[in-house]
Amino acid sequence: MAQLRAGIVGAGIAGASCAGTLAAAGWDVEVFEQAPTAGGRIFTQQLNTGWAMMGSPFISAKREPFRSQLRDWVRQGWLVPLRGNVWLGRAADAWAHTQLKNHYTLQIEPAQLMQHLLGTARLHTQTRVATLQPRTIILENGQTMGNYDCVICSVPAPQAIPMLDALPRLRERLVDVRYRPVWSFLMRWEGGPAVDVIQFDDHLLKLAVRQTAGGEGLWMVHSSNEFAETYLEASAMEACTRGASALMGLLGLPWPVEVEASHLWRHAQPEGSIGGFWLGDRENRVALIGDGIAGTGVERAWESGVRLAQSLVQAKAELTNCPVDLDVDQFVS
Ligand SMILES: Cc1cc2nc3c(=O)[nH]c(=O)nc-3n(C[C@H](O)[C@H](O)[C@H](O)COP(=O)(O)OP(=O)(O)OC[C@H]3O[C@@H](n4cnc5c(N)ncnc54)[C@H](O)[C@@H]3O)c2cc1C
């Protein structure tokens, strides 16, 4: 029987985990990623002094099988549990101390972790997908990649919708999935609290996480969703100035707080999700995965990719001489 083929759009945790699981089961898998490296919202910024997280700062597991997966990554030295002190609070004089439980942070760069996940799947970076059609991926450069047994789209819902004109049943299911934005900053300051994580109870800033791989005094600071919605169309310079000023107020810091980098995540986290792990159009051999389908967070995105791949592999096992069929309960009708 001919080797089964999958084409996957997006090399975030969902796309990479799906690709690697299929490839390990003998599928021929190609992944198309628009960015220069894999990782998606698990993203690091390169600096002269090292690197720093700019997207999801933590990975945590609420249940199996992701718990076992994280234990394995810890054994490999790719992840470490974050046991540092955390400050929770509203103002410099009213903080509560706590400890984070079940939170892990990366010791290697996301692209390396994704490479491990991808296994033998072939990754094409800086390759943007324009449109999906039945069994077919059309790249932005006009190239048609076709005749897949399954096309899998693992990008945030607002980025998937424009690709799905030829697949209206899938597109219609995505229109109500809303994502909220976050501005992410790398800020360096001297002094301040001797903790590793600060969770702000504030309407402007949400979180600051110390970045040890980026040199002394470097922190990743995330805005609140409300801040990012207010400064959605602002220049990076304006957002940085507002963010630094909010931080100085909250921590009672004097100048200078240097902002070394910033990034606006327009689609940081979904507010709701479709539910289930994946959504498939059986007739057209196209399936959707990722946190817009399965729910926010790294764990749900990973599960979404693995569960779709397992369903596809299982379907092949049951239908030995037939083309693979997507036949779990997440079909559009
Ligand atoms: C600021 C921030 C903080 C977060 N904090 C946490 C946290 O503490 N804990 C937690 O569990 N989760 C957190 N998350 C959420 C978590 O990062 C996501 O839920 C998860 O990484 C989503 O993975 P994904 O594979 O579904 O999507 P993504 O990681 O977004 O992957 C999609 C990929 O598709 C690519 N792509 C998009 N369009 C195209 C196209 N047309 N052609 C080719 N490629 C394309 C993108 O470049 C991207 O690499 C946070 C996210 C952000 C942004």
The ligand as a Tripos MOL2 file, in Angstrom:
@<TRIPOS>MOLECULE
LIG
   53    58     1     0     0
SMALL
NO_CHARGES

@<TRIPOS>ATOM
      1 C1          1.7720   36.1980   25.3110 C.3       1 LIG1
      2 C2          1.2970   34.7740   25.4520 C.ar      1 LIG1
      3 C3          1.3370   34.1560   26.7010 C.ar      1 LIG1
      4 C4          0.8990   32.8210   26.8390 C.ar      1 LIG1
      5 N1          1.0070   32.2100   28.0610 N.ar      1 LIG1
      6 C5          0.7420   30.8770   28.1510 C.ar      1 LIG1
      7 C6          1.0320   30.1530   29.3530 C.ar      1 LIG1
      8 O1          1.5500   30.6890   30.3450 O.2       1 LIG1
      9 N2          0.7040   28.8080   29.3850 N.ar      1 LIG1
     10 C7          0.1750   28.1630   28.3000 C.ar      1 LIG1
     11 O2         -0.0570   26.9570   28.3570 O.2       1 LIG1
     12 N3         -0.0840   28.8280   27.1530 N.ar      1 LIG1
     13 C8          0.1900   30.1650   27.0520 C.ar      1 LIG1
     14 N4         -0.0340   30.8220   25.8700 N.ar      1 LIG1
     15 C9         -0.7910   30.1380   24.7990 C.3       1 LIG1
     16 C10         0.0560   29.1250   24.0360 C.3       1 LIG1
     17 O3          1.2600   29.7200   23.6180 O.3       1 LIG1
     18 C11        -0.7710   28.6640   22.8340 C.3       1 LIG1
     19 O4         -2.0320   28.1620   23.2770 O.3       1 LIG1
     20 C12        -0.0900   27.5370   22.0320 C.3       1 LIG1
     21 O5          1.2940   27.7890   21.8810 O.3       1 LIG1
     22 C13        -0.8130   27.4540   20.6900 C.3       1 LIG1
     23 O6         -0.1420   26.5420   19.8390 O.3       1 LIG1
     24 P1         -0.6960   26.2900   18.3500 P.3       1 LIG1
     25 O7          0.2190   25.2980   17.7430 O.co2     1 LIG1
     26 O8         -2.1510   25.9970   18.4370 O.co2     1 LIG1
     27 O9         -0.6010   27.7010   17.5970 O.3       1 LIG1
     28 P2          0.6700   28.6060   17.2320 P.3       1 LIG1
     29 O10         1.7530   28.4440   18.2370 O.co2     1 LIG1
     30 O11         0.1340   29.9870   17.0110 O.co2     1 LIG1
     31 O12         1.1950   27.9930   15.8520 O.3       1 LIG1
     32 C14         0.6500   28.3600   14.6150 C.3       1 LIG1
     33 C15         1.7780   28.4700   13.5990 C.3       1 LIG1
     34 O13         1.2090   28.6820   12.3140 O.3       1 LIG1
     35 C16         2.0130   29.5830   11.6050 C.3       1 LIG1
     36 N5          1.1860   30.1930   10.5460 N.ar      1 LIG1
     37 C17         0.1280   31.0420   10.6970 C.ar      1 LIG1
     38 N6         -0.3980   31.3550    9.4870 N.ar      1 LIG1
     39 C18         0.3410   30.6710    8.5570 C.ar      1 LIG1
     40 C19         0.2960   30.5860    7.1400 C.ar      1 LIG1
     41 N7         -0.6180   31.2650    6.4090 N.pl3     1 LIG1
     42 N8          1.2040   29.8010    6.5020 N.ar      1 LIG1
     43 C20         2.1490   29.1070    7.2150 C.ar      1 LIG1
     44 N9          2.2440   29.1630    8.5670 N.ar      1 LIG1
     45 C21         1.3460   29.9280    9.2250 C.ar      1 LIG1
     46 C22         2.4710   30.5680   12.6640 C.3       1 LIG1
     47 O14         3.6440   31.2810   12.2640 O.3       1 LIG1
     48 C23         2.7220   29.6460   13.8510 C.3       1 LIG1
     49 O15         4.0540   29.1770   13.8920 O.3       1 LIG1
     50 C24         0.4080   32.1350   25.7040 C.ar      1 LIG1
     51 C25         0.3870   32.7550   24.4440 C.ar      1 LIG1
     52 C26         0.8500   34.0570   24.3220 C.ar      1 LIG1
     53 C27         0.8930   34.6950   22.9610 C.3       1 LIG1
@<TRIPOS>BOND
     1     1     2 1
     2     2     3 ar
     3     2    52 ar
     4     3     4 ar
     5     4     5 ar
     6     4    50 ar
     7     5     6 ar
     8     6     7 ar
     9     6    13 1
    10     7     8 2
    11     7     9 ar
    12     9    10 ar
    13    10    11 2
    14    10    12 ar
    15    12    13 ar
    16    13    14 ar
    17    14    15 1
    18    14    50 ar
    19    15    16 1
    20    16    17 1
    21    16    18 1
    22    18    19 1
    23    18    20 1
    24    20    21 1
    25    20    22 1
    26    22    23 1
    27    23    24 1
    28    24    25 2
    29    24    26 1
    30    24    27 1
    31    27    28 1
    32    28    29 2
    33    28    30 1
    34    28    31 1
    35    31    32 1
    36    32    33 1
    37    33    34 1
    38    33    48 1
    39    34    35 1
    40    35    36 1
    41    35    46 1
    42    36    37 ar
    43    36    45 ar
    44    37    38 ar
    45    38    39 ar
    46    39    40 ar
    47    39    45 ar
    48    40    41 1
    49    40    42 ar
    50    42    43 ar
    51    43    44 ar
    52    44    45 ar
    53    46    47 1
    54    46    48 1
    55    48    49 1
    56    50    51 ar
    57    51    52 ar
    58    52    53 1
@<TRIPOS>SUBSTRUCTURE
     1 LIG1         1 GROUP 0 **** ****
